[in-house]
Amino acid sequence: MPETLCQQALERVLTYLRDGGTDLNAETCSKALRLVDEALMEGNGPDLPARCIRRVPHYFSQPAADIPTPGPPLERGHIGYYPS
C-alpha cells in the first residue's frame, strides 16, 4: 500500500530530527504530529513534506553542530604558472 503524503511528511520530519541528533521519545513524536497536523490545516498538497520540514526550526531546537576547525591553517598558494 503506498504511503500517504501525511505519512511521508511525518517520516521525513522524524528522520530529519533523528539524523540531527534529536532523541525520538514520546514528547518529540507528539510535537512532530502537531507540526504535521498544523501543516495539514493549510492543505494536503504535494508540498506537504517540504512545508513540514520548513516548520521544524519553529518546533524543535536542534543541537549545535560541532564542526572542528581545519588544520593546519589554510594558506594561499599557486600551482606554478603565471598568467601572461
N, CA, C and O of each residue as an XYZ file, in Angstrom:
336
protein
N       0.852     -1.182      0.000
C       0.000      0.000      0.000
C       0.895      1.242      0.000
O       1.787      1.343      0.843
N       0.686      2.182     -0.912
C       1.534      3.380     -0.974
C       1.292      4.305      0.223
O       0.196      4.372      0.779
N       2.357      5.010      0.591
C       2.262      5.956      1.702
C       1.426      7.162      1.304
O       1.437      7.590      0.149
N       0.699      7.704      2.276
C       0.001      8.960      2.035
C       0.988     10.105      2.246
O       2.048      9.908      2.839
N       0.649     11.288      1.769
C       1.515     12.449      1.966
C       1.717     12.737      3.446
O       2.798     13.159      3.856
N       0.693     12.512      4.240
C       0.787     12.734      5.682
C       1.836     11.805      6.297
O       2.662     12.239      7.100
N       1.799     10.542      5.922
C       2.785      9.583      6.433
C       4.192      9.959      5.980
O       5.145      9.889      6.756
N       4.308     10.354      4.729
C       5.604     10.733      4.188
C       6.143     11.966      4.911
O       7.332     12.031      5.221
N       5.287     12.933      5.177
C       5.714     14.155      5.875
C       6.190     13.829      7.286
O       7.237     14.318      7.710
N       5.439     13.012      8.017
C       5.828     12.653      9.379
C       7.139     11.874      9.376
O       8.010     12.112     10.213
N       7.275     10.954      8.443
C       8.511     10.168      8.354
C       9.718     11.072      8.069
O      10.785     10.885      8.654
N       9.551     12.033      7.189
C      10.656     12.946      6.870
C      11.028     13.812      8.061
O      12.211     14.038      8.319
N      10.040     14.295      8.782
C      10.320     15.119      9.966
C      11.075     14.302     11.000
O      12.075     14.770     11.544
N      10.617     13.095     11.279
C      11.276     12.254     12.283
C      12.682     11.846     11.843
O      13.597     11.796     12.664
N      12.857     11.558     10.560
C      14.187     11.217     10.049
C      15.121     12.419     10.160
O      16.277     12.276     10.559
N      14.626     13.590      9.812
C      15.413     14.819      9.906
C      15.869     15.050     11.347
O      17.032     15.370     11.597
N      14.951     14.885     12.278
C      15.286     15.089     13.689
C      16.290     14.052     14.180
O      17.268     14.401     14.841
N      16.054     12.777     13.861
C      16.953     11.709     14.295
C      18.354     11.908     13.729
O      19.346     11.777     14.446
N      18.427     12.225     12.438
C      19.728     12.438     11.800
C      20.437     13.662     12.361
O      21.664     13.746     12.308
N      19.677     14.612     12.898
C      20.259     15.804     13.503
C      20.648     15.618     14.955
O      21.158     16.548     15.580
N      20.416     14.429     15.507
C      20.832     14.152     16.874
C      19.753     14.290     17.923
O      20.047     14.202     19.115
N      18.514     14.503     17.519
C      17.413     14.618     18.474
C      16.927     13.237     18.883
O      16.747     12.359     18.039
N      16.716     13.048     20.177
C      16.206     11.781     20.694
C      14.724     11.666     20.347
O      13.943     12.565     20.659
N      14.335     10.575     19.710
C      12.936     10.385     19.318
C      12.168      9.699     20.440
O      11.936      8.490     20.409
N      11.782     10.490     21.425
C      10.987      9.963     22.528
C       9.513     10.329     22.311
O       9.163     10.893     21.274
N       8.663     10.017     23.267
C       7.227     10.256     23.119
C       6.918     11.743     22.947
O       6.041     12.104     22.162
N       7.621     12.598     23.664
C       7.381     14.046     23.559
C       7.750     14.564     22.167
O       7.018     15.362     21.581
N       8.882     14.108     21.648
C       9.324     14.531     20.318
C       8.327     14.076     19.258
O       7.971     14.846     18.365
N       7.882     12.843     19.352
C       6.921     12.322     18.372
C       5.591     13.072     18.446
O       4.965     13.332     17.419
N       5.166     13.416     19.649
C       3.928     14.169     19.821
C       4.041     15.554     19.180
O       3.114     16.017     18.515
N       5.187     16.210     19.388
C       5.414     17.523     18.765
C       5.428     17.395     17.245
O       4.878     18.245     16.545
N       6.048     16.346     16.737
C       6.110     16.134     15.289
C       4.706     15.924     14.716
O       4.398     16.405     13.626
N       3.873     15.216     15.443
C       2.489     15.018     14.999
C       1.733     16.349     14.967
O       0.971     16.606     14.035
N       1.940     17.192     15.975
C       1.292     18.509     15.982
C       1.778     19.359     14.812
O       0.994     20.070     14.182
N       3.076     19.278     14.526
C       3.654     20.013     13.409
C       2.969     19.611     12.102
O       2.547     20.472     11.331
N       2.862     18.327     11.859
C       2.236     17.832     10.625
C       0.753     18.206     10.606
O       0.224     18.564      9.553
N       0.081     18.129     11.747
C      -1.329     18.490     11.825
C      -1.542     19.953     11.444
O      -2.466     20.269     10.694
N      -0.699     20.842     11.955
C      -0.836     22.266     11.607
C      -0.558     22.500     10.124
O      -1.227     23.314      9.487
N       0.418     21.796      9.578
C       0.708     21.941      8.148
C      -0.464     21.419      7.310
O      -0.761     21.968      6.249
N      -1.122     20.370      7.780
C      -2.274     19.824      7.058
C      -3.439     20.808      7.035
O      -4.235     20.802      6.096
N      -3.546     21.650      8.054
C      -4.629     22.640      8.086
C      -4.493     23.647      6.944
O      -5.476     24.270      6.543
N      -3.273     23.805      6.419
C      -3.043     24.701      5.285
C      -3.332     24.005      3.954
O      -3.371     24.657      2.911
N      -3.530     22.717      3.982
C      -3.832     21.972      2.766
C      -2.979     20.728      2.650
O      -1.894     20.641      3.224
N      -3.488     19.767      1.897
C      -2.801     18.486      1.727
C      -2.220     18.386      0.328
O      -2.420     17.388     -0.364
N      -1.498     19.427     -0.091
C      -0.909     19.426     -1.430
C       0.376     18.630     -1.474
O       0.857     18.157     -0.444
N       0.930     18.482     -2.660
C       2.160     17.699     -2.831
C       3.370     18.308     -2.126
O       4.393     17.642     -1.968
N       3.264     19.565     -1.701
C       4.373     20.221     -0.999
C       4.297     20.032      0.515
O       5.055     20.664      1.251
N       3.403     19.182      0.986
C       3.235     18.971      2.437
C       4.533     18.567      3.134
O       4.875     19.181      4.145
N       5.276     17.566      2.649
C       6.520     17.213      3.341
C       7.502     18.381      3.425
O       8.145     18.567      4.458
N       7.627     19.157      2.373
C       8.548     20.308      2.375
C       8.081     21.370      3.366
O       8.899     21.957      4.074
N       6.780     21.621      3.421
C       6.256     22.608      4.382
C       6.521     22.162      5.810
O       6.816     22.981      6.680
N       6.416     20.875      6.045
C       6.677     20.346      7.390
C       8.147     20.526      7.776
O       8.450     20.938      8.896
N       9.045     20.223      6.862
C      10.474     20.375      7.146
C      10.801     21.839      7.430
O      11.608     22.127      8.314
N      10.186     22.769      6.694
C      10.433     24.197      6.944
C       9.968     24.625      8.328
O      10.484     25.603      8.870
N       9.007     23.918      8.914
C       8.485     24.266     10.244
C       9.336     23.714     11.393
O       9.193     24.155     12.533
N      10.205     22.769     11.106
C      10.982     22.099     12.163
C      11.694     23.092     13.084
O      11.603     22.934     14.302
N      12.401     24.114     12.567
C      13.100     25.028     13.478
C      12.170     25.791     14.425
O      12.609     26.254     15.477
N      10.893     25.927     14.063
C       9.939     26.629     14.919
C       9.406     25.740     16.038
O       8.874     26.240     17.029
N       9.547     24.436     15.885
C       9.044     23.483     16.875
C      10.147     22.862     17.729
O       9.925     22.533     18.894
N      11.314     22.707     17.155
C      12.388     21.974     17.821
C      13.664     22.800     17.844
O      13.980     23.501     16.882
N      14.392     22.711     18.947
C      15.719     23.325     18.979
C      16.720     22.219     18.669
O      16.836     21.237     19.402
N      17.429     22.402     17.580
C      18.409     21.419     17.143
C      19.703     21.590     17.925
O      20.074     22.715     18.259
N      20.392     20.501     18.220
C      21.699     20.616     18.869
C      22.672     21.374     17.966
O      22.627     21.254     16.741
N      23.540     22.147     18.589
C      24.515     22.912     17.817
C      25.463     21.958     17.098
O      25.875     20.936     17.646
N      25.795     22.308     15.874
C      26.717     21.486     15.089
C      28.134     21.661     15.619
O      28.601     22.786     15.796
N      28.802     20.571     15.868
C      30.169     20.595     16.368
C      31.103     20.401     15.180
O      31.463     19.276     14.832
N      31.492     21.521     14.561
C      32.347     21.462     13.376
C      33.764     21.825     13.803
O      34.006     22.938     14.270
N      34.690     20.904     13.647
C      36.067     21.188     14.064
C      36.726     22.215     13.147
O      36.380     22.328     11.971
N      37.679     22.957     13.702
C      38.427     23.902     12.879
C      39.409     23.137     11.999
O      39.968     22.124     12.422
N      39.618     23.620     10.778
C      40.537     22.909      9.891
C      41.974     23.088     10.350
O      42.328     24.126     10.909
N      42.771     22.113     10.121
C      44.183     22.228     10.475
C      45.003     21.466      9.470
O      44.519     20.440      8.991
N      46.131     21.847      9.127
C      46.781     23.105      9.503
C      46.069     24.293      8.857
O      45.244     24.106      7.963
N      46.381     25.509      9.300
C      45.715     26.692      8.730
C      45.916     26.760      7.215
O      46.985     26.429      6.703
N      44.894     27.185      6.524
C      44.967     27.284      5.068
C      45.792     28.497      4.680
O      45.674     29.556      5.296
N      46.622     28.347      3.665
C      47.436     29.446      3.146
C      47.244     29.537      1.650
O      47.055     28.530      0.967
N      47.294     30.741      1.159
C      47.156     30.951     -0.281
C      48.407     30.442     -0.989
O      49.515     30.615     -0.480
N      48.249     29.827     -2.135
C      49.389     29.311     -2.890
C      49.117     29.406     -4.378
O      48.132     30.014     -4.795
N      49.961     28.825     -5.158
C      49.773     28.787     -6.598
C      50.252     27.431     -7.103
O      50.930     26.690     -6.391
N      49.890     27.125     -8.337
C      50.258     25.813     -8.876
C      51.391     25.907     -9.884
O      51.589     24.967    -10.654
N      52.152     27.014     -9.912
C      53.358     27.095    -10.702
C      53.249     27.711    -12.071
O      54.197     27.613    -12.850
N      52.153     28.336    -12.405
C      52.113     29.037    -13.681
C      51.602     30.444    -13.450
O      50.898     30.703    -12.474
N      51.950     31.341    -14.336
C      51.585     32.742    -14.197
C      50.841     33.179    -15.442
O      51.200     32.780    -16.550
N      49.810     33.994    -15.276
C      49.089     34.468    -16.473
C      49.987     35.378    -17.311
O      50.843     36.079    -16.770
N      49.794     35.367    -18.608
C      50.622     36.206    -19.479
C      50.057     37.601    -19.642
O      50.640     38.426    -20.345
